[in-house]
Amino acid sequence: MYNLVMKDLKLGVNPFFFVLPLLTGALMLIPSWIYFLVPLYFCWLTVPNTFAGLKAQNDLLFTAMMPVTKRDMVKARVTVLVILELLHMAVAMIFGMLTIRLYPDMIYYFFAPHMGFWGLCFAMMAIFNLILLPMYYKTAYKYGKAAFASIAAAMLFAGMAQWLGIRSSYVADIFNGTGADNTALQASILIAGIVIFIVFTMIAYRMAFKRFLKVEIQ
């Protein structure tokens, strides 16, 4: 599986998408912006373009000709996807920490980039994976409907979460008010988001593998 992961990282993923996290992460420096948009750029740009490139390269048939199992094919692709997701998230979190230090007295109308916010982002990416992977692996090359549905679900989650942050004083206080200074609370939300991300991605992988077993590669 290691060789499959390296194949995708070197041949399947355009080098631009390893630089993109730096470009989108820098958007975290915009004062009081809608920071949910930063990880969403991964969903909007990296995934559709990467899957389109793999389809254009006829990667499915090429990989099937190698002495690998379908399980390894799915596991490697999911691993690459997670690596790119974590790269986007890690860079954005670094810029988020800089934002908090640069604007200590900033009034945030949307979620501030504290630890709890990143927990919500991990949950958003978990939902994205849960919908994208099983739908994509119905065929392992048709990505349009899967990308559209998963992006829509991620945006819906972000929109609903941000709406609650604006409409509910309780939620606003957790993420932007006194709760933002509660390290234990913020860490708990972050850890919960990471756990959701791990669990949902594992479920998505299992569902994707079961569907891929039914795909006839020609």
C-alpha positions in Angstrom: 0.0 0.0 0.0 2.9 2.3 0.7 3.9 2.3 -3.0 0.3 3.1 -4.0 0.3 6.1 -1.6 3.6 7.3 -3.1 2.3 6.8 -6.6 -0.7 9.0 -5.9 1.4 11.7 -4.1 4.0 11.8 -6.9 1.9 11.2 -10.0 -1.8 11.5 -9.1 -1.8 14.8 -7.2 -0.7 18.0 -9.0 2.2 19.7 -7.1 0.1 22.8 -7.0 -2.2 21.2 -4.4 0.7 20.8 -2.0 1.2 24.6 -2.3 -2.5 25.5 -2.2 -2.7 25.1 1.7 -0.2 27.9 2.1 -2.3 30.2 -0.2 -5.7 29.4 1.4 -4.2 29.2 4.9 -3.0 32.8 4.5 -6.7 33.8 4.2 -6.9 33.2 7.9 -5.1 36.5 8.3 -8.1 38.4 7.1 -9.6 40.1 10.2 -13.0 38.7 11.3 -13.6 36.7 8.1 -15.7 33.7 7.6 -13.0 31.2 8.4 -15.0 28.2 7.5 -14.2 29.1 3.9 -10.5 28.2 4.3 -10.9 24.4 4.7 -13.7 24.5 2.2 -11.3 25.4 -0.5 -9.9 21.9 -0.2 -13.4 20.6 -1.0 -13.9 23.1 -3.8 -10.6 22.9 -5.6 -8.3 20.0 -4.5 -10.7 17.1 -4.6 -12.6 17.7 -7.9 -9.4 18.7 -9.8 -7.4 15.7 -8.4 -10.1 13.2 -9.2 -10.5 14.8 -12.7 -6.7 14.3 -13.2 -6.8 10.7 -12.1 -9.7 10.0 -14.5 -7.9 11.7 -17.3 -4.8 9.6 -16.6 -6.9 6.4 -16.6 -5.4 5.8 -13.2 -8.0 3.1 -12.2 -7.0 0.8 -15.1 -3.3 1.5 -14.5 -3.5 0.7 -10.8 -5.6 -2.4 -11.4 -2.8 -3.8 -13.6 -0.5 -3.7 -10.7 -0.2 -6.6 -8.2 -2.4 -5.0 -5.6 -5.7 -5.8 -4.0 -8.8 -3.6 -4.2 -8.6 -3.1 -0.4 -5.1 -1.6 -0.8 -6.3 0.6 -3.7 -9.1 2.1 -1.6 -7.0 2.4 1.5 -4.2 4.2 -0.4 -6.5 6.7 -2.0 -8.2 7.4 1.4 -4.8 7.8 3.0 -3.8 10.4 0.3 -7.1 12.2 0.8 -6.6 12.4 4.5 -3.0 13.6 4.1 -4.1 16.5 2.0 -6.9 17.3 4.4 -4.6 17.3 7.4 -2.1 19.5 5.5 -4.8 22.0 4.8 -6.0 22.0 8.4 -2.5 22.1 9.9 -1.5 25.1 7.8 -4.8 26.9 8.4 -4.5 26.3 12.2 -1.0 27.9 12.2 -2.3 30.9 10.4 -5.2 31.0 12.8 -2.9 31.2 15.8 -1.1 34.1 14.1 -4.5 35.8 13.6 -5.4 35.6 17.3 -2.0 37.1 18.2 -2.1 39.8 15.6 -5.7 40.9 16.4 -6.1 40.3 20.2 -8.9 42.8 20.5 -10.7 42.0 17.3 -14.5 41.8 17.5 -15.5 38.6 15.6 -18.9 38.5 13.9 -18.3 35.0 12.8 -16.4 32.2 14.6 -12.9 33.1 15.8 -10.1 30.6 15.0 -9.8 29.2 18.5 -9.4 25.5 19.2 -13.1 24.8 19.3 -13.6 26.2 15.8 -11.1 23.7 14.4 -13.1 21.0 16.1 -16.1 22.1 14.0 -13.9 22.1 10.9 -12.8 18.5 11.6 -16.5 17.5 11.9 -17.2 19.3 8.6 -14.5 17.3 6.9 -15.7 14.1 8.4 -19.1 14.7 6.9 -17.4 15.5 3.6 -15.5 12.2 3.6 -18.5 10.1 4.7 -20.5 11.2 1.6 -17.7 11.6 -0.9 -15.9 8.2 -0.6 -18.8 5.8 -0.7 -20.5 7.6 -3.6 -17.2 7.9 -5.6 -16.4 4.2 -5.2 -19.6 3.1 -6.8 -17.6 3.4 -10.0 -14.1 4.7 -8.7 -13.9 7.1 -11.7 -17.2 9.1 -11.8 -16.7 11.9 -9.3 -19.1 14.6 -10.3 -22.2 13.6 -8.2 -20.0 12.5 -5.3 -18.1 15.8 -5.2 -21.3 17.9 -5.5 -23.2 16.0 -2.8 -20.2 16.0 -0.4 -19.4 19.7 -0.9 -23.1 20.6 -0.5 -23.2 18.7 2.8 -20.0 20.3 4.1 -21.3 23.8 3.2 -24.6 23.0 4.8 -22.9 22.0 8.0 -20.7 25.1 8.0 -23.7 27.3 7.3 -25.8 25.8 10.0 -23.0 26.0 12.6 -22.2 29.6 11.7 -25.9 30.5 11.8 -26.1 29.1 15.3 -23.1 31.0 16.3 -24.8 34.2 15.2 -28.3 33.5 16.4 -27.5 31.8 19.7 -25.8 33.8 22.4 -24.9 30.6 24.2 -23.0 29.2 21.1 -21.5 32.6 20.5 -20.2 32.7 24.0 -18.6 29.3 23.7 -16.6 30.2 20.6 -16.1 33.9 20.8 -17.0 34.9 24.3 -15.8 33.7 27.7 -15.8 30.2 26.5 -12.9 31.0 24.2 -10.7 31.5 27.2 -11.7 28.1 28.7 -8.8 25.9 27.5 -10.5 22.7 28.7 -13.7 23.4 26.9 -12.0 24.4 23.7 -9.7 21.4 23.8 -12.7 19.1 24.4 -14.5 20.5 21.3 -11.3 20.0 19.2 -10.8 16.5 20.4 -14.5 15.6 19.8 -14.1 17.0 16.2 -11.0 14.9 15.6 -12.7 11.8 17.0 -15.6 12.4 14.7 -13.3 12.9 11.8 -11.5 9.6 12.5 -14.6 7.5 13.0 -16.5 8.9 10.0 -13.5 8.5 7.7 -13.1 4.9 8.8 -16.8 4.2 8.2 -16.5 5.9 4.8 -13.5 3.7 3.9 -15.3 0.5 4.8 -18.4 1.5 2.8 -16.2 2.6 -0.1 -14.3 -0.7 -0.1 -17.5 -2.8 0.0 -18.9 -0.9 -3.0 -15.6 -1.1 -4.9 -15.6 -4.9 -4.6 -18.6 -4.8 -6.9 -16.9 -2.6 -9.5 -15.7 -4.5 -12.7 -12.5 -2.8 -13.9 -12.2 -3.0 -17.7 
